[in-house]
């Protein structure tokens, strides 16, 4: 008998509005919309019965709501040897705890590019809404990326396995009948970002193998469910390929699996390079702020050192501290407030280069806690591509991968001193090295390398001869010096 307790949302705030904006350019999406977080996470023990072609480009994006009776049967995990030429265009079903129109980060960067070769079905965790019966909201927000948002009534029980019991048969029916999905994802590979749904979803939907992309140590995040570690071990036992978003994560996960590869942050150099262009105008909200402007963009949550933000405000009373991004899992009323601290909230992805252009110093003011132990901040290379000096707290992956381009401070006093140096005497040589480093770590290069591992892991010879977890681990960070 399955054991399930109440939902525990983790990670970033996951809800949003405007589901049917299928024709919206993803580069124009809001950084995030932060309402209540209805992520499908719950404490429960995985049941033992739950173990285990080229993309068709749509020229007429369709948005629809599909209501399907929630009954169906489960199929076992299938381990099939796939033909190599078929693998080059094998569709991918992604199970993700982050919303497609949340902060444009690792999942979006990867799958907006992988979709050039593989049709992508991006399945999100359910949301609660004013609906009478469960439904699927299906859109195609990016060419060859079909987004599925399961929607359940407001009073639906907030348990992971309860969600899965309802969503799985609905998704199976949609894969057979929906105009954006029918015949398009046959024999797909599964790609998991969170392990929570893995016991229920592994091997369903006619899939032929699993990949786990571990971008964060979710067990260390605020509100993490107690059994997430157990579910992750279950997923890693059945995944043929594991990626990690940080080197610390690689060192941890490679002890549990034999085919682990580290691919950290990439960067859209052309996008963030606009911060170096003379013709890029400064946004009005920062154009007239007193200098220096010490700036940050990203999710504002329990990973930020708010005492450090307050200290910077006091040490630079004639300057400006600019914080760009959505609040998640914290009360905005609790953050430091001062006349020279500017909480700008969410901004569109397309607006970030202009905002960064206004920054005299780019900040990575992370608290040193369990939630930051394994992070590899994507913004590091984005700041570099913008040609800005960067000051960070002593996050392990930043220390290992980005010194001396990033000036790492081990306490608040050192951070203030480093910010002062970066403002008054930025090192032109380090700025140039940062731009070069960013140019060698593009998302295009990272996705191409990850795709190579995917094809290799599921090629017939490998599938037939090598058991899962015994292929041989490696660590690779593109652009690493």
C-alpha positions in Angstrom: 0.0 0.0 0.0 1.4 3.4 -1.0 2.1 5.8 1.8 1.5 9.5 1.0 1.5 12.6 3.0 0.8 16.3 2.3 2.5 18.2 -0.5 5.8 19.9 0.1 6.7 22.3 -2.7 10.4 22.8 -3.3 12.6 24.6 -5.8 11.3 27.9 -7.3 7.8 29.2 -7.3 6.2 27.3 -10.1 2.8 28.8 -10.9 1.9 31.3 -13.5 -0.9 32.8 -15.6 -1.5 33.1 -19.3 -1.2 29.5 -20.3 -2.5 30.0 -23.8 0.1 32.5 -25.0 1.4 30.0 -27.5 2.4 32.6 -30.0 4.6 34.5 -27.5 8.3 34.6 -28.3 10.1 32.8 -25.4 12.7 35.6 -25.4 9.9 38.0 -24.5 8.5 36.1 -21.5 8.5 37.5 -18.0 11.3 36.3 -15.8 8.6 34.8 -13.6 5.3 35.2 -12.0 5.3 34.3 -8.4 2.0 33.2 -6.9 1.4 30.2 -4.7 3.5 27.2 -5.6 1.5 24.1 -6.5 4.4 21.8 -7.4 3.6 18.1 -7.4 5.9 17.0 -4.6 4.8 14.8 -1.8 6.3 12.3 0.7 5.5 8.8 -0.4 7.3 5.5 -0.8 7.7 4.3 -4.4 5.6 1.3 -5.1 7.4 -1.7 -6.4 5.0 -1.9 -9.3 6.2 1.4 -10.4 9.8 0.5 -11.2 10.8 0.9 -14.0 11.5 9.8 -35.6 12.5 13.3 -36.8 10.6 16.2 -35.2 7.5 17.4 -37.0 7.6 21.2 -37.1 4.3 22.9 -36.6 3.6 25.8 -38.9 0.3 26.6 -37.1 0.8 26.5 -33.3 -2.3 25.1 -31.6 -3.5 25.8 -28.1 -6.1 23.6 -26.5 -7.6 22.2 -23.4 -8.1 18.5 -23.4 -10.4 16.7 -21.0 -9.9 13.0 -20.8 -11.3 10.5 -18.3 -8.6 9.6 -15.8 -8.5 5.8 -16.2 -5.8 3.7 -17.8 -3.2 1.0 -17.3 0.5 1.2 -16.6 3.1 -0.3 -18.8 6.4 -1.7 -17.5 9.8 0.0 -18.2 11.1 -1.1 -21.6 14.9 -1.3 -22.2 15.3 -1.4 -26.0 18.3 -1.1 -28.2 17.6 1.8 -30.5 19.0 2.1 -34.0 21.7 4.8 -34.2 20.1 6.7 -37.0 16.8 6.6 -35.2 18.4 8.0 -32.0 19.5 11.1 -33.9 15.9 12.2 -34.0 14.3 10.2 -31.2 11.6 12.3 -29.5 12.0 13.3 -25.8 9.4 13.5 -23.1 10.6 15.9 -20.4 9.2 15.8 -16.8 10.0 19.1 -15.2 9.2 20.8 -11.9 9.9 24.3 -13.5 7.5 26.1 -15.7 8.4 26.7 -19.3 7.7 30.4 -18.9 9.6 30.7 -15.6 13.1 32.2 -15.5 14.7 31.3 -18.9 17.3 28.9 -17.6 18.8 25.4 -18.1 15.7 23.4 -19.2 14.6 26.1 -21.6 18.1 26.8 -23.0 18.7 23.1 -23.6 15.3 22.1 -25.1 14.8 25.2 -27.3 18.0 24.0 -29.0 17.6 20.2 -28.7 14.2 20.6 -30.4 16.1 21.3 -33.7 16.7 17.6 -33.8 14.2 16.0 -31.4 10.5 16.7 -30.9 10.1 17.6 -27.2 7.1 17.1 -25.0 7.6 19.3 -21.9 5.3 17.9 -19.2 5.1 20.1 -16.1 3.7 19.4 -12.6 0.0 20.1 -12.1 -1.5 23.3 -11.0 -4.7 23.8 -9.1 -7.3 26.0 -10.8 -11.1 26.5 -10.9 -11.9 23.5 -13.0 -14.6 20.9 -12.4 -12.5 17.9 -13.6 -8.8 17.4 -14.3 -7.6 18.5 -17.7 -4.5 19.1 -19.8 -3.6 22.5 -21.3 -1.5 21.9 -24.4 0.4 24.5 -26.3 3.4 24.7 -28.6 5.4 27.7 -27.2 8.5 27.0 -29.3 8.9 25.1 -32.6 8.8 21.4 -31.8 8.4 22.0 -28.1 4.9 20.9 -27.0 4.0 22.1 -23.5 1.6 20.1 -21.3 0.2 21.7 -18.1 -2.0 19.3 -16.1 -4.8 21.2 -14.2 -6.7 19.8 -11.3 -9.5 21.2 -9.2 -8.7 23.4 -6.2 -9.7 20.8 -3.7 -7.7 18.0 -5.3 -5.4 16.3 -2.8 -1.9 17.6 -2.9 0.0 14.3 -3.1 2.5 13.4 -5.8 1.2 9.9 -6.4 -2.4 11.2 -6.4 -1.4 13.6 -9.2 0.4 10.9 -11.1 -2.6 8.5 -10.9 -4.8 11.1 -12.6 -2.3 12.7 -15.0 -0.7 9.5 -16.4 -3.8 8.1 -18.2 -4.8 11.5 -19.4 -1.3 12.0 -20.9 -1.5 8.5 -22.5 -4.8 9.4 -24.1 -3.5 12.7 -25.3 -0.5 11.0 -26.9 -2.9 8.9 -28.9 -5.3 11.5 -29.9 -4.3 15.2 -29.5 -3.4 16.9 -32.8 -0.1 18.2 -31.4 0.9 14.9 -29.9 -0.6 11.9 -31.8 2.2 9.8 -33.4 4.8 12.5 -32.6 6.3 11.0 -29.5 6.3 7.3 -30.1 9.2 5.4 -28.6 10.4 8.6 -26.8 13.2 8.9 -24.3 12.3 10.3 -20.9 14.3 13.2 -19.4 13.7 13.9 -15.7 14.6 17.1 -13.8 12.9 16.2 -10.6 12.9 12.6 -9.3 9.5 13.0 -7.6 7.3 11.6 -10.4 9.9 9.0 -11.5 8.4 6.0 -9.7 5.1 6.6 -11.4 6.2 7.7 -14.8 9.3 5.7 -15.6 8.6 3.5 -18.6 5.1 4.8 -19.3 3.9 6.5 -22.4 5.7 4.0 -24.7 9.1 5.3 -23.7 12.3 3.4 -24.3 14.8 4.8 -21.8 15.5 7.4 -19.2 17.9 10.4 -18.6 18.3 12.3 -15.4 19.5 15.9 -15.6 20.3 17.0 -12.0 20.6 20.7 -12.1 20.3 21.2 -8.3 20.4 19.2 -5.1 16.7 19.6 -4.6 16.8 17.7 -1.3 18.6 20.7 0.2 16.0 23.2 -0.9 13.5 24.8 1.4 10.3 22.6 1.8 12.0 19.6 0.2 9.9 16.4 0.8 11.6 13.9 3.1 11.6 11.1 0.5 13.0 12.9 -2.4 16.4 11.2 -1.9 14.8 7.8 -2.0 13.0 8.7 -5.2 16.2 10.1 -6.7 18.1 6.8 -6.0 15.2 5.0 -7.7 15.5 7.2 -10.7 19.3 6.8 -10.9 19.0 3.0 -10.8 16.9 3.1 -13.9 18.4 6.0 -15.9 21.0 5.0 -18.5 22.5 8.6 -18.5 22.9 11.2 -15.9 23.9 14.9 -16.3 24.7 17.3 -13.6 24.7 21.1 -13.6 27.5 21.6 -11.2 30.9 19.9 -10.4 30.0 19.4 -6.8 26.9 17.6 -8.0 29.0 15.5 -10.4 31.2 14.4 -7.6 28.2 13.4 -5.5 26.2 11.7 -8.2 29.1 9.9 -9.9 29.4 7.8 -6.7 25.9 6.4 -7.4 26.0 5.9 -11.2 28.6 5.0 -13.8 27.6 7.2 -16.6 27.5 10.8 -15.2 28.6 13.8 -17.1 29.0 17.4 -15.8 27.7 20.2 -18.0 27.5 23.4 -16.1 26.2 26.8 -17.1 26.2 27.8 -20.7 25.5 31.3 -22.0 23.8 33.0 -24.9 26.8 35.3 -25.8 25.0 37.2 -28.5 22.2 38.0 -26.2 24.2 39.2 -23.1 26.8 40.7 -25.3 24.3 43.4 -26.1 25.4 44.9 -22.7 28.7 45.9 -24.4 27.0 47.6 -27.4 27.0 51.4 -27.4 23.6 51.4 -29.0 21.9 49.4 -26.2 19.9 52.0 -24.2 19.8 52.0 -20.4 16.4 51.3 -19.0 14.8 54.3 -17.4 14.6 52.7 -13.9 18.3 52.5 -13.6 19.6 55.1 -16.0 19.7 57.9 -13.5 20.6 56.0 -10.3 23.6 57.2 -8.3 26.9 55.3 -8.9 28.2 52.8 -8.4 25.4 50.5 -9.3 26.0 47.1 -7.7 23.6 44.7 -9.4 22.1 41.2 -9.3 19.6 39.4 -11.4 18.1 36.0 -10.7 15.6 34.3 -8.4 15.4 36.0 -5.0 15.0 33.2 -2.5 16.6 31.5 0.5 19.9 31.3 -1.4 20.6 35.1 -1.2 22.6 36.6 1.8 20.3 39.4 2.9 22.6 40.5 5.6 25.2 41.1 2.9 22.8 43.1 0.9 22.1 45.3 3.9 25.8 45.7 4.5 26.5 46.8 0.9 23.8 49.4 1.3 25.5 50.8 4.3 29.0 50.7 2.8 27.9 52.4 -0.4 25.5 55.0 0.9 25.9 57.2 -2.2 25.6 54.3 -4.6 22.7 51.9 -5.6 22.0 48.3 -4.9 19.8 46.9 -7.7 18.1 43.5 -7.3 16.3 42.2 -10.4 14.2 39.0 -10.2 11.1 37.4 -8.7 10.7 36.5 -5.1 10.3 32.8 -4.3 9.8 31.0 -1.0 10.5 34.1 1.0 8.3 37.0 2.3 9.2 40.2 0.3 8.4 42.1 3.5 11.4 40.6 5.2 14.1 41.7 2.8 16.3 44.7 3.6 14.8 48.1 2.8 16.8 51.3 2.3 16.6 54.3 -0.1 19.5 52.9 -2.1 18.2 49.3 -2.4 16.1 48.9 -5.4 14.0 45.6 -5.7 12.9 45.8 -9.3 11.0 42.5 -9.4 10.6 40.3 -12.5 11.9 41.5 -15.8 11.7 40.0 -19.3 14.6 38.0 -20.6 15.1 40.4 -23.5 15.6 43.3 -21.0 18.4 41.7 -19.0 21.3 42.8 -21.2 20.3 46.5 -20.9 19.9 46.2 -17.2 23.3 44.6 -16.8 24.8 47.3 -18.9 23.9 49.8 -16.1 25.7 47.7 -13.5 29.2 48.8 -12.5 29.7 45.6 -10.5 27.8 42.3 -10.9 27.0 40.6 -7.7 26.6 36.9 -6.7 25.7 37.5 -3.0 24.8 33.9 -2.1 24.4 32.8 1.4 26.6 29.8 2.2 24.1 27.2 3.2 22.8 23.8 2.1 20.8 25.3 -0.7 23.9 26.8 -2.3 26.4 24.0 -1.6 25.9 22.4 -5.0 24.8 25.4 -7.2 26.7 26.4 -10.4 25.2 29.8 -11.0 24.1 30.3 -14.6 24.5 34.1 -14.2 28.3 33.8 -13.9 28.9 33.4 -17.6 26.1 35.8 -18.4 27.8 38.5 -16.4 31.1 37.6 -18.2 29.5 37.8 -21.6 28.3 41.3 -20.6 31.9 42.3 -19.9 31.4 43.2 -16.3 33.5 42.7 -13.1 32.0 40.1 -10.8 32.1 39.6 -7.1 30.9 36.4 -5.4 30.7 34.8 -2.1 32.6 31.5 -1.7 30.2 29.1 -3.5 32.2 25.9 -4.0 31.7 25.6 -7.8 32.5 29.3 -8.3 35.7 28.9 -6.4 36.6 25.8 -8.5 35.6 27.0 -11.9 35.7 30.8 -12.2 38.6 32.2 -10.2 40.3 34.6 -10.9 37.8 36.1 -13.3 35.3 36.2 -10.5 36.6 37.8 -7.3 35.5 35.5 -4.5 35.1 36.8 -1.0 35.1 34.6 2.1 33.3 37.1 4.4 31.3 40.3 4.3 34.4 42.5 4.9 36.2 40.9 2.0 33.1 41.2 -0.2 32.8 44.9 0.4 36.5 45.4 -0.4 36.2 43.4 -3.6 33.2 45.4 -4.7 35.1 48.6 -4.1 38.0 47.3 -6.1 35.8 46.2 -8.9 34.1 49.6 -9.0 37.2 51.8 -8.8 39.8 49.7 -10.6 38.2 47.0 -12.8 40.9 44.7 -14.4 40.6 45.0 -18.2 42.6 41.8 -18.6 40.2 39.8 -16.4 37.2 41.3 -18.2 38.6 40.2 -21.6 39.3 36.7 -20.2 35.7 36.6 -19.0 34.3 37.5 -22.4 36.6 34.8 -24.0 35.5 32.2 -21.4 31.8 33.0 -22.1 32.4 32.6 -25.9 33.8 29.1 -25.3 30.8 28.0 -23.2 27.9 28.6 -25.5 24.6 26.7 -25.0 25.0 25.5 -28.6 28.2 23.7 -27.7 26.9 22.3 -24.5 23.7 20.9 -26.1 25.7 19.4 -28.9 27.9 17.6 -26.5 25.0 16.4 -24.3 23.2 15.1 -27.4 26.4 13.2 -28.3 26.2 11.5 -24.9 22.5 10.7 -25.4 23.2 9.0 -28.7 26.2 7.1 -27.3 24.3 5.9 -24.2 21.4 4.4 -26.2 23.3 3.1 -29.2 22.6 -0.6 -29.8 26.1 -1.8 -28.8 26.0 0.1 -25.6 22.4 -0.8 -24.8 23.1 -4.5 -25.4 26.4 -4.8 -23.6 26.5 -2.3 -20.8 24.3 -2.4 -17.7 22.9 0.9 -16.4 25.5 2.6 -14.2 28.5 0.8 -15.5 29.4 2.8 -18.6 32.2 5.0 -17.2 31.9 8.4 -15.6 33.4 11.6 -16.9 33.4 15.3 -16.0 33.4 18.0 -18.6 32.8 21.7 -18.3 33.0 23.4 -21.6 35.0 26.6 -21.4 36.8 25.5 -18.2 40.4 26.6 -18.0 
